[in-house]
Amino acid sequence: GRCSVNDKINHPPHYKGKGLECIQVIEAFDLTFHLGNAIKYILRAGRKESKIEDMQKAIWYLEREIYLMEEEIKNKKKS
């Protein structure tokens, strides 16, 4: 069937699989912005854009999360 514009905004088909939406998984696990985006790109990989590009974006967000965690650890050691 056809999706209305509202359905594409509120429930995009490329973020849904087997009854679950990506946002439900992210919220259920209380993920940070960066981890949530990594999951988003993994779950939609190849369903909207290039599968490789989506996986590269997921890696970028994971690396950013790791960097921020390492910075937090460094800052705590300085105090």
C-alpha positions in Angstrom: 0.0 0.0 0.0 0.9 3.6 -0.3 2.1 5.6 2.7 0.9 9.1 3.3 3.4 11.9 3.9 2.5 11.7 7.6 3.3 8.0 7.7 6.7 8.6 6.1 7.5 11.2 8.8 6.1 9.4 11.9 6.7 5.7 10.8 9.3 5.6 8.0 9.3 2.1 6.4 13.1 2.0 6.3 13.2 2.1 10.1 10.8 -0.7 10.7 11.4 -4.5 10.7 9.2 -7.3 12.0 6.9 -5.1 13.9 9.5 -3.0 15.7 10.6 0.5 14.8 14.2 1.7 15.3 13.1 4.4 17.7 11.4 1.8 20.0 14.7 -0.1 20.3 16.7 3.1 20.9 14.3 4.3 23.6 13.9 0.8 25.2 17.7 0.7 25.8 18.1 4.4 26.8 20.8 4.9 24.2 22.8 8.1 23.8 22.4 10.2 20.7 25.5 8.7 19.1 24.7 5.0 19.9 21.1 5.6 18.8 22.3 6.9 15.5 24.7 4.0 15.1 21.8 1.6 15.7 19.6 3.6 13.3 22.2 3.3 10.5 22.8 -0.4 11.1 19.1 -1.2 11.1 18.4 0.7 7.9 21.6 -0.3 6.1 20.7 -0.6 2.4 17.0 0.1 2.8 17.3 3.8 2.0 20.7 4.6 0.7 24.0 2.7 0.1 24.5 -0.2 2.5 28.2 0.5 2.8 27.6 4.2 3.4 25.0 3.4 6.1 27.6 1.1 7.8 30.3 3.7 7.5 28.0 6.2 9.2 27.3 3.7 12.0 31.0 3.3 12.5 31.5 7.1 12.6 28.9 7.4 15.4 30.5 4.6 17.3 33.9 6.1 17.0 32.5 9.5 18.2 30.9 7.8 21.2 34.2 6.1 22.1 36.1 9.4 21.7 33.7 11.2 24.0 33.9 8.4 26.6 37.7 8.5 26.5 37.7 12.3 26.9 35.4 12.0 29.9 37.8 9.4 31.5 40.8 11.8 30.8 38.9 14.7 32.4 38.0 12.7 35.5 41.7 11.7 36.0 42.7 15.3 35.8 40.4 16.4 38.6 
